[in-house]
């Protein structure tokens, strides 16, 4: 386990750091947003007339918390009603997601979720109990993140090509840490194996902190995980980064090649986070929520805050977000089928 001081020095205790980012955000300009007007029906005209609840289908402090906390800062002054965050963890996010899918489509119950809940769990778990396309109306994507491939500095691999050559010469001899079957660190490695034509052995851990500790202690050879978790350790020379998983290079780590540049064809792993509502929610309500969020995401202040989280702001329409969810769902469903990945 990581000590508190180690976590604080190296950013592995993401819970407090994320809350500090949102607190620092302040969104001082949020109260100045021009009030929106809904024009489609009496119910929409009156919206909102009571508090709005945002369900986070995971525990406090994780990345799905960030859009929810940002939405509170944006929507409360904009709409003039309290916005409450409620955590409903369990079953890989399925419990909270099902709750929102079955809620009244009136704009008063929303879901803050990401790739795992909206594009992975429903296609890899037969018991998820919800369909993201059928059961939700996309409201707004907040941000897009990515992972980094790291190894221990003492390893012989200085490039992705070095790693691939060794893995091909020694199939099944190189292992990787991950946070459980079907989680993005696991799927990032599975996609790497598929695209690079290599065979690696997965070793599950209970958290990102534990999996990174395993690489630091050389209990495993490599890991894919979130940029905010890994880059501080890379900067201190305690890990060696080989590539980022995004399709294009990132300003957070401009010197790191993408996996595609490093020789892995068609490799692209990004993680999205955003807000959805139950299917059938009034389009005017969705439009009002989206407009408030997009206006905030277009401010330099919000973009800088999201950059500190190792992500990019992704302002866009509900249909833009729907396209992202659909594309990610198709990708992970295909990988799950090809690699026989199931999370039940």
C-alpha positions in Angstrom: 0.0 0.0 0.0 1.2 3.6 -0.6 1.9 5.8 2.4 0.0 9.1 2.7 3.2 11.1 2.2 4.1 9.1 -0.9 0.6 9.6 -2.4 0.7 13.3 -1.7 4.2 13.7 -3.2 3.4 11.8 -6.4 -0.2 12.5 -7.1 -1.5 8.9 -6.5 -4.0 10.1 -3.9 -6.2 11.5 -6.7 -9.3 11.9 -4.4 -8.0 15.1 -2.7 -6.2 16.4 -5.7 -9.3 16.3 -7.9 -11.4 18.1 -5.2 -8.7 20.7 -4.9 -8.8 21.3 -8.7 -12.6 21.8 -8.6 -12.4 24.0 -5.6 -9.7 26.1 -7.2 -11.8 26.4 -10.3 -14.4 28.5 -8.5 -16.0 29.3 -11.8 -16.2 32.9 -10.8 -17.8 33.7 -14.2 -20.5 31.1 -13.9 -23.0 33.5 -12.3 -22.7 35.9 -15.2 -23.9 33.4 -17.9 -26.8 34.8 -19.8 -30.0 33.0 -18.6 -31.4 30.4 -20.9 -34.9 30.3 -22.1 -36.8 27.1 -22.8 -39.6 27.3 -25.4 -40.9 23.8 -26.0 -43.9 23.1 -23.7 -45.0 24.2 -20.3 -42.9 21.6 -18.5 -39.8 22.9 -20.2 -40.8 26.6 -19.6 -40.9 25.8 -15.9 -37.6 23.9 -15.7 -36.1 23.8 -13.3 -38.5 24.3 -10.4 -36.8 22.0 -7.9 -33.3 20.6 -7.2 -31.5 18.6 -9.8 -29.7 15.4 -8.8 -26.5 14.1 -10.6 -25.8 10.5 -9.9 -22.1 9.4 -10.0 -22.1 5.6 -10.4 -18.8 5.3 -8.4 -17.3 6.3 -5.1 -16.2 9.9 -4.4 -12.9 11.2 -5.7 -12.7 9.3 -9.0 -12.7 10.8 -12.5 -16.5 10.4 -12.9 -16.8 12.8 -10.0 -15.2 15.7 -12.0 -18.0 16.4 -14.5 -20.5 16.2 -11.7 -18.7 18.7 -9.5 -18.1 21.0 -12.4 -21.8 20.7 -13.3 -22.7 21.9 -9.8 -20.6 25.0 -10.2 -22.0 25.7 -13.6 -25.7 24.8 -13.3 -26.6 26.1 -9.8 -26.0 29.8 -10.6 -27.2 29.4 -14.2 -30.5 27.7 -13.4 -31.2 29.0 -9.9 -31.8 25.7 -8.3 -29.6 23.4 -6.1 -27.7 20.7 -7.9 -26.9 17.7 -5.7 -24.3 15.0 -6.3 -25.2 11.5 -5.2 -22.7 8.6 -5.3 -24.2 5.2 -6.2 -21.2 2.8 -6.6 -21.4 -0.9 -7.3 -21.3 -3.5 -10.1 -18.7 -1.5 -12.1 -21.1 1.5 -12.3 -24.1 -0.5 -13.4 -26.1 0.1 -10.2 -26.1 3.9 -10.5 -26.4 3.8 -14.3 -29.5 1.6 -14.1 -31.0 4.0 -11.5 -30.8 6.9 -13.9 -31.9 4.9 -16.9 -35.2 4.1 -15.0 -35.7 7.6 -13.7 -38.4 10.0 -14.9 -37.1 11.8 -18.1 -37.8 15.2 -16.6 -34.3 16.7 -16.3 -34.1 16.3 -12.6 -32.0 13.1 -12.5 -28.8 13.1 -14.5 -25.8 10.7 -14.8 -22.2 11.7 -14.7 -20.3 8.9 -16.3 -17.5 8.0 -18.7 -16.2 5.4 -21.1 -16.4 2.5 -18.5 -20.1 3.0 -17.7 -21.3 4.2 -21.1 -19.3 2.2 -23.6 -17.6 -0.8 -21.8 -19.8 -2.3 -19.1 -22.9 -2.5 -21.2 -21.2 -4.5 -23.9 -18.9 -6.7 -21.8 -21.4 -7.5 -19.1 -24.5 -9.6 -19.8 -26.0 -8.4 -16.5 -25.4 -4.7 -16.8 -29.1 -4.1 -17.2 -29.0 -1.0 -19.4 -28.2 0.0 -22.9 -26.5 3.4 -23.3 -28.0 4.1 -26.7 -31.5 3.1 -25.9 -31.7 4.2 -22.2 -29.9 7.6 -22.2 -30.1 11.0 -23.9 -26.6 12.5 -24.2 -26.4 16.0 -22.7 -22.8 17.1 -22.9 -19.3 15.7 -23.0 -17.0 17.4 -20.5 -13.6 16.1 -21.3 -11.4 13.5 -22.9 -8.3 11.9 -21.3 -5.7 9.3 -22.3 -3.3 6.8 -20.8 0.4 6.4 -20.8 2.5 3.3 -21.3 5.2 3.1 -18.6 7.9 0.6 -17.6 10.5 0.6 -14.8 13.6 2.8 -15.7 15.8 -0.3 -15.2 14.0 -2.2 -18.0 15.8 -2.7 -21.3 13.0 -1.1 -23.3 13.5 2.5 -24.3 10.9 2.5 -27.1 7.7 0.7 -27.8 9.5 -1.1 -30.6 12.0 -2.5 -28.1 9.1 -3.8 -26.0 7.3 -5.3 -29.0 10.5 -7.0 -30.3 11.1 -8.6 -26.9 7.5 -9.6 -26.4 7.4 -11.3 -29.9 10.7 -13.2 -29.1 9.4 -14.2 -25.6 5.6 -14.7 -25.8 3.9 -14.8 -22.4 7.0 -13.7 -20.5 6.2 -10.0 -20.1 3.4 -9.0 -17.8 1.3 -5.9 -17.1 -0.5 -4.4 -14.2 -4.2 -3.4 -14.4 -7.1 -2.6 -12.2 -9.4 -5.5 -13.1 -10.9 -7.1 -16.2 -12.8 -4.7 -18.4 -11.3 -1.5 -16.8 -9.5 0.8 -19.2 -6.0 -0.1 -18.1 -6.8 -3.7 -18.9 -8.4 -2.9 -22.2 -5.5 -0.6 -23.2 -3.2 -3.5 -22.9 -5.6 -5.9 -24.6 -5.8 -3.5 -27.6 -2.0 -3.2 -27.6 -1.7 -7.0 -27.8 -4.2 -7.1 -30.6 -2.7 -4.3 -32.7 1.0 -5.3 -32.0 0.5 -9.0 -32.4 2.1 -9.9 -29.0 1.1 -12.0 -26.0 1.3 -10.5 -22.5 0.1 -11.7 -19.1 -2.2 -9.4 -17.1 -1.9 -9.1 -13.3 -4.9 -7.5 -11.6 -4.7 -5.0 -8.7 -7.3 -3.3 -6.6 -6.5 0.2 -7.7 -4.4 2.4 -10.0 -2.1 3.2 -7.0 -1.4 -0.4 -6.3 -0.8 -1.3 -10.0 1.7 1.6 -10.3 3.4 0.5 -7.1 3.8 -2.9 -8.6 5.7 -1.4 -11.6 7.8 0.8 -9.2 8.7 -2.3 -7.2 9.4 -4.3 -10.4 6.7 -6.9 -9.4 5.4 -6.4 -13.0 7.0 -5.1 -16.1 4.6 -2.4 -17.4 1.3 -0.7 -17.1 -1.1 1.6 -18.9 -2.8 4.1 -16.7 -4.0 7.7 -16.4 -1.6 10.5 -17.3 -2.2 12.4 -14.0 -1.2 9.2 -12.1 1.9 8.5 -14.0 3.5 11.7 -15.4 4.7 13.0 -11.9 6.6 9.7 -11.4 8.0 9.9 -15.0 9.2 13.5 -14.3 11.0 12.2 -11.2 12.7 9.5 -13.1 10.9 6.7 -11.2 9.1 5.4 -14.3 10.0 5.5 -18.0 7.2 6.6 -20.3 7.2 5.0 -23.8 4.1 6.5 -25.4 0.7 8.1 -25.0 -2.5 6.2 -26.1 -4.2 9.1 -27.8 -4.2 9.4 -31.6 -2.4 12.7 -31.5 0.4 14.0 -29.2 -0.7 16.0 -26.2 0.4 19.3 -24.7 0.7 17.6 -21.3 3.6 15.5 -22.6 4.5 16.8 -26.0 7.8 14.8 -26.3 6.1 11.5 -26.0 5.1 9.7 -29.2 1.7 8.3 -29.8 1.4 4.5 -30.0 0.7 4.9 -33.7 3.9 7.0 -34.2 5.7 4.3 -32.2 4.7 1.6 -34.6 1.4 0.2 -33.3 -1.2 0.6 -36.1 -4.6 2.0 -35.5 -4.0 2.2 -31.7 -6.1 4.9 -30.0 -7.4 4.8 -26.4 -9.1 7.8 -25.0 -11.5 8.1 -22.1 -14.5 10.4 -22.2 -16.5 11.9 -19.3 -19.8 13.7 -19.5 -23.4 14.0 -18.5 -26.4 12.1 -19.8 -30.1 12.1 -19.0 -32.8 9.4 -19.2 -34.0 8.6 -22.7 -37.0 10.7 -23.6 -36.0 13.9 -21.8 -37.5 17.0 -23.4 -35.1 18.3 -26.1 -35.5 21.8 -24.8 -34.3 20.8 -21.3 -31.3 18.9 -22.8 -30.5 22.0 -24.9 -30.6 24.3 -21.9 -28.3 22.0 -19.9 -25.9 21.6 -22.9 -25.8 25.4 -23.6 -24.8 26.2 -20.0 -22.1 23.4 -19.9 -20.7 24.3 -23.4 -20.4 28.0 -22.5 -18.4 27.1 -19.4 -16.2 24.6 -21.3 -15.3 27.4 -23.8 -13.8 29.6 -21.1 -10.0 29.6 -20.6 -10.5 29.1 -16.9 -12.4 25.8 -17.3 -10.0 24.6 -20.0 -7.0 25.2 -17.8 -8.7 23.4 -14.9 -9.4 20.4 -17.1 -5.8 20.5 -18.5 -4.6 20.1 -14.9 -6.6 16.9 -14.7 -4.6 15.6 -17.7 -7.5 16.0 -20.1 -8.9 18.2 -22.9 -12.2 20.1 -22.7 -14.6 18.8 -25.3 -17.4 21.4 -25.8 -20.0 20.1 -28.3 -23.6 19.3 -29.0 -25.6 16.4 -27.6 -25.4 14.7 -31.0 -21.6 15.1 -30.9 -21.5 13.3 -27.6 -23.8 10.6 -28.9 -21.4 10.0 -31.7 -18.5 9.6 -29.2 -20.4 7.1 -27.1 -21.4 5.1 -30.2 -17.9 5.0 -31.6 -16.4 3.9 -28.2 -19.1 1.3 -27.7 -18.4 -0.2 -31.2 -14.7 -0.3 -30.5 -14.8 -2.1 -27.1 -17.6 -4.4 -28.2 -15.4 -5.6 -31.1 -12.3 -6.0 -28.8 -14.4 -7.8 -26.2 -15.7 -10.3 -28.8 -12.3 -10.9 -30.4 -10.4 -11.3 -27.1 -13.4 -13.1 -25.3 -13.4 -10.5 -22.5 -16.3 -10.7 -20.1 -16.8 -8.9 -16.8 -19.6 -10.9 -15.3 
